[in-house]
Amino acid sequence: MATESIEVDYSKYDFKDSTDLYVHLGKKGISKDVITSISKMKGEPSWMLDFRHRAFETFMKRPMPDWGANLNAIDFQNIYYYAKASEKAEKSWDDVPDNVKNTFNKLGIPEAEKKFLAGVGAQYESEVVYHSLREDLAKQGVIFLDTDTALKKHPDIFKKYFGKIIPPEDNKFAALNSAVWSGGSFIYVPPGVKVDMPLQAYFRINAENIGQFERTLIVVDEGAEVHYIEGCTAPVYSSESLHSAVVELVALNDAKLRYTTIQNWSSDVYNLVTKRAYAYDGATVEWIDGNIGSKITMKYPGVYLMGRHAHGETLSIAFAGKGQHQDTGAKMVHLAPDTTSKVTSKSVSRLDGRSTYRGLLKVAKGATGVKASVRCDALLLDDTSKTDTYPYMEIEQEDATITHEATVGKIGDEQIFYLMSRGFSEDDALSLIVNGFMEPFTKELPMEYAVELNRLIKLEMDGSVG
Amino acid sequence: MSKLSLSLVDAGHIDGISSSRKEPDWLSKVRRTALGAYGELPIETSSLYSNYTDAKKMDPEKVFLDTAPSAGAPDLLKNRLQELADSGSAYAVQIGSTVTHVHIPDSLASAGLAVSSMTDALGTHPDMAKSAIESVDIREDRFTALNTAAFDSGLFVHIPRGLEVGDSIHLVVCLPDGGASTISRNIIHADEASRASIVQEIYAPNADMHQAYIELLTSDVKPGAHLDVTTLQMMNERAVNFSTRRTTMEKDATSNWYFGMFGSMLARYRIDYDLVGEGASVTDSEVAFGNSEQCFDIRTCINHKAPATEGRVTEKSILRDSSKSLFKGMIKIGENASKANAYLSGRTILLDPNAKSEAIPGLEIATNDVKATHAASVAQIDAEQLFYLRARCMSPKEAERIIVEGFLEPLSRKMSYQVRAWISSLVESKWSRRPLAINSDEELRKFVEVEETRYNEDAEIEQHYKYR
């Protein structure tokens, strides 16, 4: 068979800025004092400080998860929990400090904003440095802010939903995030408003041993629609960084919400994220989740289907290369009648990388007429790569219709042969097959992102058939 | 020895078993070590399943062990014992912790076929018994440890090299009247190029406590051997059944296992197949049929440890009333198991609003030149199928019954027509809520006639896999 390799072109993201110009870089380690000082620096109301302290207690009490990826190398005392590179979130790129602006220029964010985004947020280390929203949307009452500002400007909506979908007690890393959170996006879309272009946030870790703990809260009111995209990158260091976000989504009656993530953290980032959505009557929530980078990712976006006819969907791809473990999946919890959900997961492992699908499908008692399907496909590109599938299904209602299917395979020699007999080189044949395998994912992305993703996963073939 | 609650099992109890049976020293030591592990291990050792176990539904306070010889066979077994005596095939009967009957036809006995109690086997086949007992990793499961520490009975089967046993060998286990539980260590050893089929029947009379049959069965299938094992669990719905099984398959060995889980209030099965020899192949078919409050906790794992091995697990549950099934399936394909071919499926039909099903069909795959596919589904009876049958003048109940039978029937196709007839008759009894038994009466003869004319096929599995 062919020896093959797929290389992720990382050079574009691997540049580092000096931390000398930072406004604030605290000391390493976590303690009650560190948390109090973060809260003080931000000038938060006292309920938030209490919330952080409560979360910290939970964090200390909870053991590390004994299932899933190996997290033993994380040293919580060797991480910066708060780093601030500029004074405040600017509304114009011109006002963003040069060193930070250059970063986002290199990543092509301002360019993208002009072309096809309705709003952009950019987070650098712990704080959001740039934020903008198209004027007509602001006039219709759409709120798109960094989460810290939202806490001050819109305390009512904020307090109503913050920490309600994912309380700190949910898991150890949600507790950690709740204790030290900083930055992230806050979006509110008023009833009936349909945001026609995506809103985007870009998260960048720059310095070594930084922990990024952004907190995102999106509330889409009745009949409204929005598409939110987040991208993540970091330069490569020899020691680990930690990214532990909490993302809470609320889709009220008949709302539509799509959340797209393209995660391309460098190969030394631990990416341990909790994401969950509540979907009420007739609402639709879609997670489009791409995991390309990081050393270890543990992420299981969930949809709690709370109201009749709500629909949840997760479409994810994972690429596990050398030294990577992508432990991802989806949770669909059906709590109301006539709710539907669909999970499609695709993974590609190569060069001893390991991809794991871990998912939960639950149909609660009383949730009649539920229909749900889960489909996992894994592609192993060489004989040292690994894949696991752990789908959990808990069905407590007799008239549910549930299916799960999974396949694992390698690229068939006959497929390669077929394409080569039509004039493709072996490299092209392989990349065509992998792209075809991922197509259900890429076709859901805005065109510019699909192109970017295809470029990111540049196929390189130097093998011979034997 | 007097009656003892399972929660009070201690070194004194196990030493008592050892000394009353004049067991060799090594065995007393193994028992002691295992007792220590039993005390330390959690009820579920795998973090994958720590929230998914029903083993705790057995209350050790309510389980009583009694190693005194049993009084005799409960009434429900009388007809069956007579039939076995008339049949002339090889069989063994264990009532409680006492093996009461063993019969081996002369022709098979002279060919070296051994069917005996474990205690006897320690004398007649000491090396085989020892290596089987020592092959078990007592730390892998709490109940493996319990069994190794405190087994008070068990059956041993050895099929010698090259021997082909035509008729099924029957292993009949029945818990005694009076409510005493039994812990059994069973061993099947199928030597090179042998061929045999074993039918295990498990019964329990009506009793008002958690009367338990706790079993550990290890099987060795040597190179080129073929072994079929059918377990028909027909215990009373108050009883408890714990079964831990590990089957080691060597080069080119083949094996078919059928589990008919019909009885007991709680059946906890932990089934492992180790495919250690190139070309080894196993087919595992499991049927759980739940009425009232019955609960089935099934964990099946196929470990592919050699190239070109083949494993198929098909589990199907029919759940009525408030019954529950929990299916934890796993395919593990190791780094050197290239060309392995694996299939795993769990399918459930829920017939009543309070029935409940959980399924975790897992895969762990460490090399790429393999075929592995799994599927699971939970649904109610297909409305279209129901409509079709009703359009042909069947009552809704009749139509449901036919669909359920059609759902379960394909799983027993690898077995002999006689065994298939028993299974059909048990499904029928289950459907009409009759007591479970497999007496060869007029009723059964009808099923035999049907099964004789059926063809063999594994269409479901063949059609499933396609590269995507």
Interface residues (C-beta under 8 A of the other chain):
Chain A: M1 D66 W67 D377 A378 L380 L381 D382 D383 T384 S385 K386 T387 D388 T389 Y390 P391 Y392 M393 E394 I395 E396 Q397 E398 D399 A400 T401 I402 T403 H404 E405 A406 T407 V408 G409 K410 G412
Chain B: S47 L48 S50 Y52 E335 S338 T348 L350 L351 D352 P353 N354 A355 K356 S357 E358 A359 I360 P361 G362 L363 E364 I365 A366 T367 N368 D369 V370 K371 A372 T373 H374 A375 A376 S377 V378 A379 Q380 Y465 Y467 R468
